[in-house]
């Protein structure tokens, strides 16, 4: 049985150049989750109130996806290219209970 998990990555200051370098590999992993039907939602947090923050960049990201366990979700998060590229200074993984929409 699988459950949903929220993965919240928090960016280092001025992460935009690091994000741009690691983004293709980061998106490929998310696409694989989507192809497997395990991705509920994913996206970044703009640093300003704009869907296209330009040079202001982003402050982090949210991924909600299905994994067999918290340990599996944490292992997936730890292997994210944004982690190895130094984009995230912190990653939090929590169980997530989807209520709506049904």
C-alpha positions as CSV (number, residue, x, y, z in Angstrom):
1,X,0.0,0.0,0.0
2,X,1.3,3.5,-0.9
3,X,0.7,6.8,0.8
4,X,1.1,10.4,-0.2
5,X,4.1,12.4,1.0
6,X,4.8,16.1,0.9
7,X,8.4,17.0,0.0
8,X,9.3,20.7,0.8
9,X,12.7,21.9,-0.5
10,X,13.9,25.2,0.8
11,X,16.4,27.1,-1.4
12,X,19.6,28.7,-0.5
13,X,19.9,32.5,-1.2
14,X,20.3,33.4,-4.9
15,X,19.6,29.8,-6.0
16,X,18.4,30.7,-9.5
17,X,21.7,29.9,-11.4
18,X,21.9,26.5,-9.5
19,X,18.3,25.8,-10.3
20,X,18.8,26.5,-14.0
21,X,21.7,24.1,-14.2
22,X,20.0,21.2,-12.3
23,X,16.4,21.7,-13.6
24,X,16.5,19.2,-16.5
25,X,17.5,16.3,-14.3
26,X,15.1,17.5,-11.5
27,X,12.2,17.6,-14.0
28,X,13.1,14.2,-15.5
29,X,12.6,12.6,-12.1
30,X,9.3,14.3,-11.6
31,X,8.2,13.2,-15.1
32,X,9.0,9.6,-14.2
33,X,6.8,9.9,-11.1
34,X,4.0,11.4,-13.3
35,X,4.4,8.6,-15.9
36,X,4.0,6.1,-13.0
37,X,0.8,7.8,-11.8
38,X,2.5,8.7,-8.5
39,X,2.7,12.5,-8.8
40,X,-0.2,14.6,-7.3
41,X,1.4,18.1,-7.7
42,X,4.8,19.7,-8.1
43,X,6.2,23.2,-8.5
44,X,8.3,26.0,-7.1
45,X,7.6,28.8,-4.7
46,X,8.2,32.2,-6.6
47,X,10.3,34.6,-4.5
48,X,7.8,37.4,-5.4
49,X,4.1,37.5,-6.0
50,X,4.4,36.5,-9.7
51,X,4.2,33.3,-11.6
52,X,7.3,34.5,-13.5
53,X,9.6,35.9,-10.9
54,X,12.4,36.5,-13.3
55,X,15.7,37.2,-11.6
56,X,14.1,37.1,-8.1
57,X,13.9,33.4,-8.6
58,X,12.4,30.9,-6.2
59,X,12.5,30.2,-2.5
60,X,11.8,26.4,-2.7
61,X,9.6,23.7,-4.1
62,X,6.7,21.4,-3.2
63,X,6.3,17.9,-4.5
64,X,3.4,15.7,-3.3
65,X,3.9,12.2,-4.5
66,X,3.1,8.6,-3.7
67,X,5.6,6.3,-2.1
68,X,5.5,3.0,-0.2
69,X,6.9,4.6,3.0
70,X,8.3,7.7,4.6
71,X,11.7,6.2,4.3
72,X,11.2,5.7,0.5
73,X,10.0,9.3,0.1
74,X,13.0,10.6,2.1
75,X,15.4,8.5,0.0
76,X,13.8,9.9,-3.2
77,X,14.1,13.5,-1.9
78,X,17.7,13.0,-0.8
79,X,18.6,11.9,-4.3
80,X,17.1,15.0,-6.0
81,X,19.4,16.8,-8.3
82,X,18.5,20.1,-6.5
83,X,20.0,18.6,-3.4
84,X,23.3,17.5,-5.0
85,X,23.5,20.9,-6.9
86,X,23.2,22.8,-3.7
87,X,19.8,24.4,-4.5
88,X,18.2,23.3,-1.3
89,X,19.6,24.0,2.1
90,X,16.8,22.0,3.7
91,X,14.4,19.3,2.7
92,X,11.4,18.3,4.8
93,X,9.4,15.1,4.0
94,X,6.0,14.6,5.7
95,X,3.1,12.2,5.3
96,X,0.3,13.9,3.4
97,X,-3.4,13.1,3.6
98,X,-5.3,14.1,0.5
99,X,-8.8,15.1,1.3
100,X,-10.0,17.2,-1.6
101,X,-10.7,17.2,-4.4
102,X,-12.1,13.7,-4.3
